[in-house]
Amino acid sequence: MAEEKLLEIKNLRKYFSVPGGAMLKAVDNVSFDIHTSETFGLVGESGCGKSTIGRTIVKLYEPSAGHIIYSGEDITKFNKAQRKNFARNVQMIFQDPYASLDARMTVGDIIGEGIDIHRLYSGAQRQEVIYDCLEKVGLHREHANRFPHEFSGGQRQRIGIARSLAINPKFIVCDEPISALDVSIQAQIVNLLIKLQNELGLTYLFIAHDLSMVKYISDRIGVMYLGKLMEMASSAEIYKKPLHPYTKALFSAIPVADPQFEKTRQRILLKGSVPSPINPPAGCRFSGRCRECMPLCKESEPELKEVSPGHFCGCHLIR
């Protein structure tokens, strides 16, 4: 039985105007699907466009081109009423757990804001939903009357998660939700997300820098570079057998808890810097830093192709 597609990204582009009339190509012709109740991990260097994709999905940005299809409907064509209904099903957990919370509001009001906007509950029922959300994320009822500055970073992120749960969404974009937290807290937040997914049947787009954590939480992983999707496969497959030279270099940086192995293994060090997304190179975006670059790589952009069942790669070396 085929897995049900909850979200389909088709040829998505997001360009930003910059002074001088140029265009910054943050996301350039990206396509992938996310299945119901799975976690799709999106990784890559800073500035590769992964957070832009997340923000475009939740309509914080309007796409420059392409389609975002949710439950069979193209959200790029939604009117105001349809967009409000869409917001009930799709929420976002932000990177900075402090900046994303209004310092002037109590935790109860922060969590209840979405409930009020969508007019879901009122009075005692509204309060019980707020308490329930707090308890689901490991906080207590009395925390509802406190302000964000009274909590630690990990607790603030739990509040952000509780806010996203208040209106019973089906899909949550997790935009680097652990990168601003202490290492000791990161695993707690990831385990909480897994627990909530199992209990509530949630679907995640998990955006992160920490490759080992992405492997732990994700069912499938997409690797981005300079606005392009370079490789995509199941978590186990892409870590066991990375194909794209950029993916190999990226994953070679993951530390291994074996001192003897760490002494002998060879890191793949990339030379040069990431090109400007305002004026990306012709052909393959990675050609200027690739040790295996061929003349064809600088002339023609490789197509993302399925090289084995469920494993996609955009590289001229992979036939």
C-alpha positions as CSV (number, residue, x, y, z in Angstrom):
1,M,0.0,0.0,0.0
2,A,1.4,3.4,-1.1
3,E,2.1,5.9,1.7
4,E,-0.2,8.9,1.7
5,K,1.3,12.2,0.8
6,L,0.4,14.9,3.2
7,L,2.6,17.6,1.6
8,E,4.0,18.0,-1.9
9,I,6.5,20.6,-2.8
10,K,6.7,21.0,-6.6
11,N,9.3,23.2,-8.3
12,L,9.3,25.7,-5.4
13,R,11.2,28.9,-5.9
14,K,11.7,31.8,-3.5
15,Y,13.6,34.8,-4.7
16,F,14.3,38.0,-2.7
17,S,15.0,41.4,-4.3
18,V,18.3,43.0,-3.3
19,P,19.6,46.5,-3.9
20,G,20.7,47.0,-7.5
21,G,17.8,45.1,-9.0
22,A,19.4,41.6,-8.5
23,M,17.6,38.6,-7.2
24,L,18.8,36.4,-4.3
25,K,17.8,32.8,-5.2
26,A,17.2,31.4,-1.7
27,V,15.2,28.4,-3.0
28,D,15.5,27.5,-6.6
29,N,13.3,24.7,-8.2
30,V,13.0,22.3,-5.2
31,S,10.6,19.4,-5.2
32,F,9.9,16.7,-2.5
33,D,7.0,15.0,-0.7
34,I,6.3,14.4,3.0
35,H,4.1,11.5,3.9
36,T,1.6,11.4,6.7
37,S,3.0,10.7,10.2
38,E,6.7,10.8,9.0
39,T,9.5,13.1,9.9
40,F,11.3,14.6,6.9
41,G,14.7,16.0,7.8
42,L,16.2,18.9,5.9
43,V,19.9,19.6,6.3
44,G,22.7,21.8,4.8
45,E,25.0,24.6,5.5
46,S,23.7,28.0,6.7
47,G,22.1,30.0,3.9
48,C,21.3,26.9,1.8
49,G,17.5,27.8,1.9
50,K,16.2,25.1,4.2
51,S,14.6,27.6,6.7
52,T,13.2,29.6,3.8
53,I,11.4,26.5,2.6
54,G,9.8,26.0,6.1
55,R,8.7,29.6,6.2
56,T,7.2,29.5,2.8
57,I,5.3,26.3,3.6
58,V,3.6,28.1,6.6
59,K,3.0,31.2,4.4
60,L,5.3,33.5,6.3
61,Y,6.8,34.0,2.8
62,E,5.0,33.9,-0.5
63,P,6.6,31.6,-3.1
64,S,8.0,33.2,-6.2
65,A,7.0,30.2,-8.3
66,G,6.0,26.5,-7.9
67,H,3.3,24.8,-5.9
68,I,2.8,23.7,-2.3
69,I,0.1,21.0,-2.2
70,Y,-1.4,20.1,1.2
71,S,-3.9,17.2,1.4
72,G,-4.4,17.5,-2.4
73,E,-5.0,21.3,-2.4
74,D,-2.6,23.9,-3.8
75,I,-2.2,26.4,-0.9
76,T,-0.6,29.0,-3.2
77,K,-4.1,29.6,-4.6
78,F,-5.9,29.9,-1.3
79,N,-8.0,32.9,-0.4
80,K,-8.0,34.5,3.0
81,A,-10.6,32.2,4.5
82,Q,-8.8,29.1,3.2
83,R,-5.5,30.3,4.5
84,K,-6.9,30.8,8.0
85,N,-8.2,27.2,7.9
86,F,-4.9,26.0,6.6
87,A,-3.2,27.7,9.6
88,R,-5.2,25.4,11.9
89,N,-3.5,22.4,10.4
90,V,0.0,23.6,9.9
91,Q,2.1,25.2,12.7
92,M,5.8,26.1,13.2
93,I,8.3,25.8,16.1
94,F,10.9,28.5,15.8
95,Q,14.6,28.4,16.3
96,D,14.9,31.0,19.1
97,P,12.6,30.0,21.9
98,Y,12.8,33.5,23.5
99,A,12.4,35.8,20.5
100,S,9.4,33.8,19.3
101,L,7.5,34.4,22.6
102,D,5.9,37.8,23.4
103,A,7.6,38.9,26.6
104,R,4.6,41.0,27.6
105,M,2.2,38.1,27.5
106,T,1.7,35.3,30.1
107,V,2.4,31.7,29.0
108,G,-1.3,31.0,29.1
109,D,-2.1,33.8,26.8
110,I,0.7,32.8,24.4
111,I,-0.7,29.3,24.1
112,G,-4.3,30.5,24.0
113,E,-3.7,33.1,21.2
114,G,-4.2,30.6,18.4
115,I,-7.3,29.2,20.2
116,D,-8.7,32.8,20.3
117,I,-7.9,33.6,16.7
118,H,-9.7,30.4,15.4
119,R,-12.5,30.7,18.1
120,L,-12.1,27.1,19.1
121,Y,-12.8,27.3,22.9
122,S,-13.8,29.8,25.5
123,G,-14.0,30.1,29.3
124,A,-13.1,27.1,31.4
125,Q,-12.8,24.8,28.4
126,R,-10.1,27.2,26.9
127,Q,-8.2,27.1,30.2
128,E,-8.3,23.3,30.3
129,V,-6.9,23.1,26.8
130,I,-4.0,25.4,27.8
131,Y,-3.3,23.3,30.9
132,D,-3.4,20.1,28.8
133,C,-0.9,21.5,26.3
134,L,1.4,22.5,29.1
135,E,1.3,19.0,30.6
136,K,1.8,17.4,27.3
137,V,5.2,19.2,27.0
138,G,6.3,18.4,30.5
139,L,5.3,21.7,32.2
140,H,2.8,22.4,35.0
141,R,-0.5,24.2,35.2
142,E,0.9,27.0,37.4
143,H,3.3,27.9,34.6
144,A,0.4,29.4,32.7
145,N,0.5,32.6,34.9
146,R,4.2,33.2,34.4
147,F,6.1,35.2,31.8
148,P,8.7,33.9,29.3
149,H,11.6,35.5,31.1
150,E,11.0,33.3,34.1
151,F,11.9,30.1,32.2
152,S,15.1,28.5,30.9
153,G,15.8,28.1,27.2
154,G,14.6,24.5,27.2
155,Q,11.4,25.4,29.0
156,R,10.7,28.3,26.6
157,Q,11.0,25.8,23.7
158,R,8.5,23.6,25.4
159,I,6.2,26.6,25.6
160,G,6.7,27.1,21.9
161,I,5.8,23.5,21.3
162,A,2.7,23.8,23.5
163,R,1.6,26.8,21.5
164,S,1.9,24.9,18.3
165,L,-0.2,22.0,19.7
166,A,-3.0,24.2,21.0
167,I,-5.1,24.2,17.8
168,N,-4.5,20.5,17.0
169,P,-2.4,20.7,13.9
170,K,-1.5,17.8,11.7
171,F,1.8,19.1,10.3
172,I,4.5,21.1,12.2
173,V,7.6,22.8,10.7
174,C,10.4,22.5,13.2
175,D,12.8,25.2,12.2
176,E,16.1,24.3,14.0
177,P,14.2,23.9,17.3
178,I,17.3,22.6,19.2
179,S,20.2,24.8,17.8
180,A,19.8,27.5,20.5
181,L,19.7,25.0,23.4
182,D,22.3,23.4,25.6
183,V,23.5,20.0,24.4
184,S,22.1,18.4,27.5
185,I,18.6,19.8,26.7
186,Q,18.6,19.0,23.0
187,A,18.0,15.3,23.4
188,Q,15.1,16.0,25.8
189,I,13.4,18.2,23.2
190,V,13.9,15.8,20.4
191,N,12.5,12.9,22.5
192,L,9.5,15.1,23.4
193,L,8.8,15.7,19.7
194,I,9.0,12.0,19.0
195,K,6.7,11.2,21.9
196,L,4.1,13.8,20.7
197,Q,4.3,12.5,17.2
198,N,3.5,8.9,18.3
199,E,0.7,10.1,20.6
200,L,-0.9,12.6,18.2
201,G,0.0,11.3,14.8
202,L,1.9,14.4,13.8
203,T,3.9,15.0,10.7
204,Y,7.2,17.0,10.9
205,L,9.5,18.9,8.6
206,F,12.6,18.9,10.8
207,I,15.2,21.5,9.8
208,A,18.6,21.3,11.6
209,H,22.4,21.5,11.5
210,D,23.0,18.7,13.8
211,L,23.3,15.7,11.4
212,S,23.4,13.0,14.1
213,M,20.2,14.4,15.7
214,V,18.6,14.5,12.2
215,K,19.5,10.9,11.7
216,Y,17.9,10.0,15.1
217,I,14.6,11.7,14.5
218,S,14.0,11.5,10.7
219,D,12.5,8.9,8.5
220,R,13.8,10.5,5.3
221,I,16.4,13.2,4.8
222,G,17.0,15.8,2.1
223,V,20.4,17.5,1.7
224,M,20.4,21.1,0.4
225,Y,23.2,23.3,-1.0
226,L,22.8,26.8,-2.3
227,G,19.0,26.7,-2.8
228,K,19.1,23.2,-4.5
229,L,18.2,19.7,-3.2
230,M,21.3,17.6,-3.9
231,E,20.2,14.2,-2.5
232,M,17.3,12.6,-0.8
233,A,16.8,9.1,0.7
234,S,15.7,7.3,3.8
235,S,17.7,8.1,6.9
236,A,19.3,4.7,7.1
237,E,20.2,4.7,3.3
238,I,21.7,8.2,3.1
239,Y,23.9,7.6,6.1
240,K,25.0,4.2,5.0
241,K,25.5,5.0,1.3
242,P,25.7,8.8,0.5
243,L,26.2,9.3,-3.2
244,H,26.6,13.1,-3.8
245,P,30.1,14.5,-3.1
246,Y,28.6,17.2,-1.0
247,T,26.6,14.7,1.1
248,K,29.8,12.7,1.6
249,A,31.7,15.7,2.8
250,L,28.8,16.8,5.1
251,F,28.4,13.5,6.8
252,S,32.2,13.0,7.2
253,A,32.0,15.8,9.7
254,I,29.8,13.8,12.1
255,P,31.8,12.8,15.2
256,V,31.9,9.1,16.1
257,A,32.0,7.9,19.7
258,D,35.1,5.8,19.1
259,P,38.5,7.4,19.8
260,Q,40.4,4.8,17.9
261,F,38.2,5.2,14.8
262,E,38.3,9.0,15.1
263,K,42.2,9.0,14.9
264,T,42.3,7.1,11.7
265,R,39.3,8.2,9.7
266,Q,39.7,10.8,7.0
267,R,37.6,14.0,6.9
268,I,36.5,15.3,3.5
269,L,37.5,19.0,3.7
270,L,35.9,21.3,1.2
271,K,38.0,24.1,-0.2
272,G,36.7,27.6,-1.0
273,S,33.5,29.2,0.2
274,V,29.8,28.9,-0.7
275,P,29.1,31.0,-3.8
276,S,26.7,33.9,-3.6
277,P,23.0,32.9,-4.1
278,I,22.7,36.2,-6.0
279,N,25.0,35.0,-8.7
280,P,25.2,31.2,-8.5
281,P,27.6,29.3,-10.8
282,A,26.4,27.8,-14.0
283,G,25.9,24.1,-14.1
284,C,26.1,22.2,-10.7
285,R,25.9,24.6,-7.8
286,F,28.6,22.6,-6.0
287,S,31.1,22.4,-8.9
288,G,33.5,25.0,-7.6
289,R,34.1,23.1,-4.4
290,C,33.8,19.5,-5.7
291,R,37.0,17.4,-5.8
292,E,35.4,15.2,-8.5
293,C,34.3,18.1,-10.8
294,M,34.2,17.4,-14.5
295,P,33.9,19.9,-17.4
296,L,30.2,18.8,-17.8
297,C,29.5,19.9,-14.2
298,K,30.3,23.5,-15.0
299,E,28.2,23.5,-18.2
300,S,25.0,21.6,-17.3
301,E,23.0,21.4,-14.2
302,P,22.3,17.8,-13.1
303,E,18.8,16.6,-12.6
304,L,17.7,15.1,-9.4
305,K,17.1,11.5,-10.4
306,E,16.0,8.3,-8.6
307,V,19.1,6.1,-8.8
308,S,17.6,3.4,-6.6
309,P,14.2,2.9,-5.0
310,G,13.6,6.0,-2.9
311,H,17.1,7.3,-3.3
312,F,17.4,10.5,-5.4
313,C,20.7,12.3,-6.3
314,G,21.5,15.2,-8.5
315,C,25.1,14.6,-9.8
316,H,26.6,13.8,-13.2
317,L,28.9,11.2,-11.6
318,I,25.8,9.1,-10.6
319,R,24.3,7.5,-13.7
